[in-house]
Amino acid sequence: MKITTTIITATALSAIAFYACKKSDNKEEPKSPIEFKNHSITPALIKKQSGFDNLELFTLFSSEDVFAQSPGYVFGGSADGSGTIKNPNGEGYVMLVNNEDNYSLSKITFDKTFKPVKGEYLLNSDAGQWRLCSGTMATVAENGFGPFYLCVGESSTEAQVHKIDPAATGIQSNTATAGLGHWSGENAVPLNKDAYPGKTVIIIGEDDDSKTGGQVVMYVSNTVGNLDNGKQYMLKRTDGNQKETDIRTGSTYDVEFVEIENYKTLTGTQIQDQVDPLKAIKFGRVEDVDYKKGGAAQSREIYFNATGQAATGENADNSRTVKGRVYRLILDAANPLKGKLECILDGDEKTGPAKAFQNPDNICVTQNYVYIQEDANSYGDETHDAYIYQYNIASKELKVVFELDHRRDDPKFKATAAKGNWEYGSLVDISDVIGVPNTFTLCIQPHTWKTDAFKNADKGTKRASENQGSEVILIKGLPR
């Protein structure tokens, strides 16, 4: 009897253990704290296009919103480059976003649900000094150093790249990095840390339409994270041909980066004087730059936009793109100074896949797609408001995902009948930051939305009359 009791008890214990194991195996995953909801009183100023109806859009914040923890803060206009990380000073997240025409940089703090709760300026127009276009958040996990936000000055040959600590508060000073040279730049993008182990390689796009054109620039340091003591180079064809439109779709060209000797001792004007002696390619305004995600080899696959310039003045000979192009640059695995260049989309081809292009500007590259954002140059022949295109890297298929929604029936936005006079800022994949796949932030610049309530938002003196508004939205479901 005693033996029988013992056997029954062991059997029962075994059953209980089995049940507990099964219960553990089937437990639900912890629910994400992220809440997808509209936090702004401003509507999302874009329209989904056919085939992308399943995407969800949420407004995060705009210039007319009041932040709970900073009621006196006003978000500036022309939101452009941005970068988001987990809050280094506590829970939640922080986003740094350029207010391009304000010459300023905003820092937005989010709670753990991704609700914006505070805004402040890290650069006003006096500290920013130049128009601040695109930007990149460098992190240890992705780039091997940081976190630092790199935002690029534009509209001056003497402009520089700002290096900003996202944990900082208040207006920063002495943030321009002499080590990255003087360029009228659009973005400065450090490659993935595994692209060239032990080095930091940064690609800079120069938005210039002058005699020397826009350049693709490379900075290389043999010390990870060192932005001061490396060398700088310009992109050239190995055959020395500087004419952009001699690069044709369907062909691949051998290229190399050639050193700008003693570049740190040169002014921006003196650097431009090196373009012809070095035989660098003269692009029609190099805008944003990004690389394919997924690992070392993928991050050596770089994409950039040449937004184009009118066929007048320096481009009267049509030596540069007019409606804009997208390029792919594949760097050599052993040597970042060598590579292969091809034009994958050409807006000047009347029958090509990019025939509807109206000047691509910002770019976002994921594992499988290139997202291309238009910024029409107001030639007067625009047929649509700015698009965001999706280019499938594998199939080469090009689709329209979004069109800007000017809300011309709402007098608040003061939109004119002319097509294409609003633009996009950065589209950034934040999926890995917040732990929700296929999630992106998008900055929107509705340039006609002006009011005295937005005037001199950053309290600087250089752009005291600037009064544009802008917004940032969240996109859920956009494929990576």
C-alpha positions as CSV (number, residue, x, y, z in Angstrom):
1,M,0.0,0.0,0.0
2,K,2.8,2.4,0.9
3,I,4.6,1.5,-2.3
4,T,1.4,2.1,-4.3
5,T,1.0,5.5,-2.7
6,T,4.5,6.5,-3.6
7,I,4.0,5.4,-7.2
8,I,0.8,7.5,-7.5
9,T,2.5,10.5,-6.0
10,A,5.4,10.3,-8.5
11,T,3.0,10.0,-11.3
12,A,1.1,13.0,-10.1
13,L,4.2,15.1,-9.8
14,S,5.3,14.1,-13.3
15,A,1.9,15.2,-14.6
16,I,2.1,18.5,-12.8
17,A,5.6,19.1,-14.1
18,F,4.5,18.3,-17.7
19,Y,1.6,20.7,-17.3
20,A,3.8,23.4,-15.9
21,C,6.2,23.0,-18.8
22,K,3.4,23.2,-21.4
23,K,2.0,26.3,-19.7
24,S,5.5,27.9,-19.8
25,D,5.9,27.0,-23.5
26,N,2.6,28.6,-24.4
27,K,2.9,31.8,-22.4
28,E,2.2,35.0,-24.3
29,E,5.0,37.3,-25.4
30,P,5.1,40.5,-23.3
31,K,3.0,43.2,-24.9
32,S,4.9,46.1,-26.6
33,P,4.4,49.4,-24.7
34,I,4.4,51.2,-28.0
35,E,1.0,52.8,-28.7
36,F,0.2,53.6,-32.3
37,K,-2.1,56.6,-32.1
38,N,-2.3,60.2,-33.3
39,H,-0.7,62.7,-30.9
40,S,-0.8,65.8,-33.1
41,I,-3.8,68.0,-33.9
42,T,-2.4,68.3,-37.5
43,P,-3.5,65.7,-40.0
44,A,-1.0,63.5,-41.9
45,L,-0.1,65.5,-45.0
46,I,0.3,62.6,-47.3
47,K,-1.9,60.3,-49.3
48,K,-1.4,56.5,-49.7
49,Q,-1.2,55.3,-53.3
50,S,-2.7,52.2,-54.9
51,G,-1.3,48.9,-53.5
52,F,-0.3,50.4,-50.1
53,D,-3.8,50.8,-48.6
54,N,-2.7,48.6,-45.7
55,L,-0.2,51.1,-44.3
56,E,-1.2,52.9,-41.1
57,L,-0.3,56.6,-40.6
58,F,-0.1,58.4,-37.3
59,T,0.7,62.0,-36.6
60,L,3.4,62.4,-33.9
61,F,3.9,66.2,-33.6
62,S,3.8,69.4,-35.6
63,S,4.5,73.1,-35.2
64,E,1.0,73.8,-33.8
65,D,1.2,71.2,-31.0
66,V,2.0,72.0,-27.3
67,F,4.3,69.5,-25.5
68,A,3.3,68.7,-21.9
69,Q,6.7,69.1,-20.4
70,S,7.7,72.2,-22.5
71,P,4.6,74.3,-23.2
72,G,6.7,77.2,-24.4
73,Y,8.5,75.2,-27.1
74,V,7.5,75.6,-30.8
75,F,8.7,73.0,-33.3
76,G,10.3,74.8,-36.2
77,G,9.5,74.5,-39.9
78,S,11.1,72.4,-42.7
79,A,11.7,69.3,-40.7
80,D,14.4,67.4,-42.6
81,G,17.1,65.0,-41.3
82,S,16.4,63.0,-38.1
83,G,17.6,60.2,-35.9
84,T,15.9,58.3,-33.1
85,I,17.4,56.3,-30.2
86,K,16.4,55.0,-26.8
87,N,16.6,57.8,-24.3
88,P,20.2,57.8,-22.9
89,N,18.9,59.6,-19.8
90,G,16.0,57.3,-18.8
91,E,13.1,55.5,-20.2
92,G,11.5,56.3,-23.6
93,Y,13.1,57.7,-26.7
94,V,14.7,60.8,-28.1
95,M,14.6,62.1,-31.7
96,L,16.9,64.7,-33.1
97,V,15.4,66.5,-36.1
98,N,16.8,69.3,-38.3
99,N,14.6,72.4,-38.9
100,E,16.3,73.1,-42.1
101,D,15.3,76.7,-43.0
102,N,15.5,77.7,-39.3
103,Y,19.2,76.6,-39.3
104,S,18.3,74.8,-36.0
105,L,18.2,71.3,-34.5
106,S,15.3,70.1,-32.3
107,K,15.4,67.4,-29.7
108,I,12.1,65.7,-29.0
109,T,11.6,63.4,-26.0
110,F,9.1,60.5,-26.1
111,D,7.7,58.4,-23.2
112,K,7.8,54.6,-23.3
113,T,4.6,54.5,-25.4
114,F,6.3,56.7,-28.0
115,K,4.2,59.8,-27.2
116,P,6.1,63.0,-27.6
117,V,6.2,64.9,-24.3
118,K,9.0,67.5,-24.5
119,G,10.8,69.6,-27.1
120,E,13.9,71.8,-27.0
121,Y,16.6,73.2,-29.3
122,L,20.1,71.9,-29.2
123,L,21.1,74.3,-32.0
124,N,19.4,77.6,-32.9
125,S,20.2,79.6,-36.0
126,D,23.3,81.2,-34.4
127,A,24.8,77.9,-33.4
128,G,23.6,76.0,-36.5
129,Q,25.1,78.7,-38.7
130,W,23.9,77.1,-42.0
131,R,20.8,75.4,-43.4
132,L,20.7,72.0,-41.8
133,C,19.6,69.3,-44.2
134,S,19.8,65.5,-43.7
135,G,21.3,63.9,-40.7
136,T,22.4,60.5,-39.4
137,M,22.4,59.0,-35.9
138,A,25.6,57.0,-35.4
139,T,25.5,54.3,-32.8
140,V,27.9,51.7,-31.4
141,A,25.7,48.8,-32.5
142,E,25.4,50.0,-36.1
143,N,28.5,52.1,-36.7
144,G,31.0,51.2,-34.0
145,F,30.9,54.6,-32.2
146,G,28.4,57.0,-30.7
147,P,25.7,57.7,-30.1
148,F,26.3,61.0,-32.0
149,Y,24.0,62.8,-34.5
150,L,25.8,64.1,-37.6
151,C,23.9,66.9,-39.3
152,V,25.3,68.7,-42.3
153,G,25.4,72.4,-43.1
154,E,24.4,73.5,-46.6
155,S,24.1,76.6,-48.9
156,S,27.7,77.7,-48.2
157,T,30.9,76.2,-49.5
158,E,32.3,76.8,-46.0
159,A,29.6,74.8,-44.2
160,Q,30.6,71.9,-42.0
161,V,29.1,68.9,-40.3
162,H,27.8,69.2,-36.7
163,K,28.5,66.4,-34.3
164,I,25.8,66.4,-31.5
165,D,25.5,64.3,-28.3
166,P,21.8,63.2,-28.2
167,A,22.0,63.2,-24.4
168,A,22.8,66.9,-24.4
169,T,20.4,69.6,-23.3
170,G,20.3,73.3,-24.2
171,I,21.9,75.2,-27.0
172,Q,25.3,73.5,-27.9
173,S,28.4,75.3,-29.1
174,N,31.6,74.4,-31.0
175,T,29.9,71.4,-32.6
176,A,31.2,71.8,-36.2
177,T,33.7,69.1,-37.1
178,A,36.7,70.4,-38.9
179,G,37.8,66.9,-39.6
180,L,35.0,66.3,-42.1
181,G,36.0,69.3,-44.2
182,H,34.0,72.2,-45.7
183,W,31.1,71.3,-48.0
184,S,27.7,72.5,-49.0
185,G,26.5,69.1,-47.8
186,E,23.3,67.1,-47.5
187,N,24.2,64.2,-45.3
188,A,27.2,62.5,-43.7
189,V,26.7,58.8,-43.4
190,P,29.0,56.4,-41.5
191,L,28.9,52.9,-42.9
192,N,28.2,49.8,-40.9
193,K,31.0,48.9,-38.5
194,D,31.6,45.6,-40.2
195,A,32.0,47.1,-43.7
196,Y,35.7,47.8,-43.0
197,P,36.6,46.5,-39.5
198,G,38.9,48.8,-37.6
199,K,38.0,51.8,-39.7
200,T,35.4,54.5,-39.9
201,V,34.2,55.3,-43.4
202,I,31.8,58.2,-43.9
203,I,30.1,59.2,-47.2
204,I,29.1,62.8,-47.7
205,G,26.9,64.1,-50.5
206,E,27.5,67.7,-51.7
207,D,24.4,69.6,-52.8
208,D,26.1,72.0,-55.2
209,D,25.0,73.2,-58.7
210,S,28.0,75.6,-59.3
211,K,30.8,75.3,-61.8
212,T,32.4,72.3,-59.9
213,G,29.1,70.5,-59.4
214,G,28.1,68.2,-56.5
215,Q,30.6,65.7,-55.2
216,V,30.5,62.3,-53.6
217,V,33.0,62.6,-50.7
218,M,34.6,59.9,-48.6
219,Y,36.2,60.3,-45.2
220,V,38.4,57.4,-43.9
221,S,39.9,57.0,-40.4
222,N,42.0,54.1,-39.3
223,T,40.6,54.6,-35.8
224,V,37.0,53.7,-35.2
225,G,35.0,56.8,-34.3
226,N,37.8,59.3,-35.0
227,L,36.3,62.2,-37.0
228,D,39.4,64.4,-36.8
229,N,42.5,62.7,-38.1
230,G,41.5,60.8,-41.2
231,K,41.8,61.5,-44.9
232,Q,39.2,62.8,-47.3
233,Y,38.6,61.9,-51.0
234,M,36.4,62.7,-54.0
235,L,34.8,60.2,-56.3
236,K,36.1,60.0,-59.9
237,R,35.9,57.6,-62.9
238,T,39.1,55.8,-63.5
239,D,39.0,57.1,-67.1
240,G,38.9,60.7,-65.8
241,N,35.5,61.5,-67.5
242,Q,33.8,64.2,-65.3
243,K,30.5,64.5,-67.2
244,E,27.6,63.1,-65.2
245,T,25.3,62.4,-68.2
246,D,28.0,60.2,-69.8
247,I,27.0,57.7,-67.2
248,R,24.2,55.8,-68.7
249,T,21.7,53.3,-67.2
250,G,22.5,49.7,-68.0
251,S,26.3,50.3,-67.8
252,T,28.7,50.0,-64.9
253,Y,31.8,52.2,-64.5
254,D,35.0,51.7,-62.6
255,V,35.5,54.5,-60.0
256,E,37.9,55.4,-57.3
257,F,38.2,57.9,-54.5
258,V,41.2,60.3,-54.9
259,E,42.7,62.1,-52.0
260,I,42.3,65.8,-51.3
261,E,45.8,66.6,-50.0
262,N,46.0,68.6,-46.8
263,Y,42.2,69.2,-46.9
264,K,42.0,70.3,-43.3
265,T,44.1,73.4,-44.2
266,L,41.9,74.3,-47.1
267,T,38.8,76.6,-47.2
268,G,35.7,75.3,-48.9
269,T,36.6,77.4,-52.0
270,Q,40.0,75.9,-52.1
271,I,38.6,72.4,-51.8
272,Q,36.3,73.2,-54.8
273,D,39.4,74.3,-56.7
274,Q,40.6,70.6,-56.5
275,V,37.6,69.2,-58.4
276,D,39.1,69.6,-61.9
277,P,42.7,68.7,-61.1
278,L,41.5,65.5,-59.4
279,K,39.0,64.8,-62.3
280,A,36.1,64.3,-59.9
281,I,32.7,63.6,-61.3
282,K,30.5,66.7,-61.5
283,F,27.0,65.6,-60.4
284,G,23.9,67.8,-60.6
285,R,23.5,68.3,-56.8
286,V,24.3,65.2,-54.8
287,E,21.6,64.9,-52.2
288,D,21.0,62.2,-49.7
289,V,23.1,59.0,-49.2
290,D,22.3,55.6,-47.6
291,Y,23.5,52.0,-47.7
292,K,21.8,48.6,-47.9
293,K,21.2,47.0,-44.5
294,G,21.9,43.5,-43.5
295,G,25.7,43.1,-42.8
296,A,29.2,43.9,-44.0
297,A,28.8,43.2,-47.7
298,Q,25.4,44.8,-47.9
299,S,26.6,48.0,-46.3
300,R,29.3,48.4,-49.0
301,E,26.3,48.8,-51.4
302,I,25.6,52.5,-51.3
303,Y,22.8,54.5,-52.9
304,F,22.6,58.2,-53.5
305,N,20.4,60.8,-55.3
306,A,21.5,63.5,-57.6
307,T,18.5,65.8,-57.5
308,G,19.2,67.6,-60.7
309,Q,19.4,71.2,-61.8
310,A,17.8,73.2,-64.6
311,A,19.4,73.0,-68.1
312,T,20.6,76.6,-67.8
313,G,23.8,78.3,-66.6
314,E,26.3,75.7,-65.5
315,N,24.1,73.0,-67.0
316,A,23.3,74.7,-70.3
317,D,25.2,71.9,-72.0
318,N,23.1,69.2,-70.3
319,S,26.2,67.7,-68.7
320,R,24.2,67.0,-65.5
321,T,20.9,65.5,-64.7
322,V,17.9,67.8,-64.9
323,K,15.0,65.7,-63.4
324,G,17.3,63.7,-61.1
325,R,18.9,60.3,-60.8
326,V,19.5,57.4,-58.4
327,Y,22.9,55.8,-58.3
328,R,24.3,52.6,-56.8
329,L,28.0,52.5,-55.7
330,I,29.4,49.2,-54.7
331,L,32.7,49.5,-52.9
332,D,35.5,47.0,-53.1
333,A,35.5,44.5,-50.1
334,A,39.2,45.0,-49.5
335,N,39.6,48.7,-50.3
336,P,37.0,51.4,-49.8
337,L,38.7,53.7,-52.3
338,K,37.7,51.5,-55.2
339,G,34.3,50.5,-56.6
340,K,31.7,50.2,-59.3
341,L,29.2,52.9,-60.1
342,E,25.9,52.7,-62.0
343,C,22.9,54.8,-62.6
344,I,19.9,52.7,-61.7
345,L,17.1,55.3,-62.3
346,D,17.3,58.3,-64.6
347,G,14.5,60.9,-64.6
348,D,15.6,62.3,-67.9
349,E,14.8,59.1,-69.8
350,K,11.5,59.8,-71.4
351,T,10.5,56.1,-71.5
352,G,12.4,54.7,-68.6
353,P,10.9,53.6,-65.2
354,A,11.8,56.9,-63.6
355,K,10.2,59.1,-66.4
356,A,7.9,60.7,-63.8
357,F,10.8,61.8,-61.5
358,Q,10.5,65.4,-60.1
359,N,14.0,65.7,-58.5
360,P,14.7,62.9,-55.9
361,D,16.2,64.3,-52.7
362,N,16.0,62.2,-49.5
363,I,16.7,58.5,-49.6
364,C,16.2,55.6,-47.2
365,V,17.6,52.1,-47.9
366,T,16.6,49.0,-46.1
367,Q,17.3,45.3,-46.6
368,N,15.2,45.0,-49.7
369,Y,14.1,48.4,-50.8
370,V,15.3,51.9,-51.7
371,Y,12.7,54.6,-50.8
372,I,13.2,57.7,-52.9
373,Q,11.6,61.0,-51.9
374,E,11.0,63.9,-54.3
375,D,11.7,67.6,-53.8
376,A,10.6,69.3,-57.0
377,N,12.9,72.1,-58.2
378,S,9.9,74.2,-59.3
379,Y,10.7,74.2,-63.0
380,G,7.1,74.9,-63.8
381,D,6.3,71.6,-65.5
382,E,5.5,69.5,-62.4
383,T,2.5,67.1,-63.0
384,H,2.1,65.8,-59.4
385,D,2.8,66.7,-55.8
386,A,5.9,65.1,-54.5
387,Y,6.0,61.3,-54.5
388,I,7.8,58.7,-52.4
389,Y,8.8,55.8,-54.5
390,Q,9.7,52.2,-53.5
391,Y,12.5,50.6,-55.6
392,N,12.7,46.8,-55.2
393,I,16.5,46.0,-55.2
394,A,16.0,42.4,-56.3
395,S,13.3,42.9,-59.0
396,K,14.1,46.5,-59.9
397,E,10.4,47.3,-59.8
398,L,9.5,51.0,-59.0
399,K,6.2,51.9,-57.3
400,V,4.7,55.1,-55.9
401,V,3.9,54.7,-52.2
402,F,2.9,58.2,-51.2
403,E,2.0,61.6,-52.6
404,L,2.0,64.8,-50.5
405,D,-1.4,66.0,-49.6
406,H,-1.5,69.8,-49.8
407,R,-5.0,70.1,-48.4
408,R,-5.7,72.9,-50.8
409,D,-9.3,73.2,-49.4
410,D,-7.9,74.1,-46.0
411,P,-6.9,77.8,-45.9
412,K,-4.6,77.1,-42.9
413,F,-2.0,75.6,-45.1
414,K,-2.1,78.3,-47.8
415,A,-1.2,75.8,-50.5
416,T,-1.2,77.2,-54.0
417,A,-2.5,75.4,-57.1
418,A,1.1,74.8,-58.3
419,K,2.2,71.2,-58.1
420,G,5.2,70.0,-56.2
421,N,6.0,73.0,-54.0
422,W,6.0,71.0,-50.7
423,E,8.7,68.4,-49.9
424,Y,9.7,65.6,-47.7
425,G,12.4,65.4,-45.0
426,S,13.9,62.2,-43.8
427,L,12.3,58.8,-43.9
428,V,13.9,56.7,-41.2
429,D,13.5,53.0,-40.3
430,I,13.0,52.9,-36.5
431,S,11.9,49.3,-36.3
432,D,14.9,48.1,-34.3
433,V,14.8,51.1,-32.0
434,I,11.2,50.6,-30.8
435,G,11.0,46.9,-31.4
436,V,8.1,47.0,-33.9
437,P,8.9,45.7,-37.4
438,N,8.3,47.9,-40.5
439,T,7.9,51.1,-38.6
440,F,9.3,54.4,-40.0
441,T,9.2,58.1,-39.1
442,L,8.7,60.7,-41.9
443,C,9.3,64.4,-41.8
444,I,7.1,66.6,-44.0
445,Q,7.8,70.2,-45.1
446,P,4.6,72.0,-46.1
447,H,6.4,75.2,-47.2
448,T,3.3,77.4,-47.6
449,W,2.2,76.7,-44.0
450,K,3.3,80.0,-42.4
451,T,2.1,82.0,-39.5
452,D,3.4,84.4,-36.9
453,A,2.8,81.7,-34.2
454,F,5.8,79.8,-35.7
455,K,8.0,82.9,-36.1
456,N,11.5,82.7,-34.7
457,A,10.7,79.4,-33.0
458,D,14.3,78.7,-32.0
459,K,14.9,82.3,-30.6
460,G,18.1,82.7,-32.7
461,T,19.1,85.9,-34.6
462,K,20.1,84.6,-38.0
463,R,16.6,83.4,-39.0
464,A,14.4,85.5,-36.8
465,S,11.8,86.0,-39.5
466,E,11.5,82.3,-40.4
467,N,7.8,81.3,-39.8
468,Q,7.2,78.0,-41.6
469,G,5.5,75.0,-39.9
470,S,6.2,71.3,-40.4
471,E,5.3,67.9,-39.0
472,V,6.6,64.4,-38.2
473,I,4.5,61.3,-38.7
474,L,4.8,57.6,-38.0
475,I,4.2,54.9,-40.6
476,K,3.4,51.3,-39.7
477,G,3.6,48.4,-42.1
478,L,6.0,49.8,-44.7
479,P,8.1,46.8,-45.9
480,R,11.8,46.8,-45.0
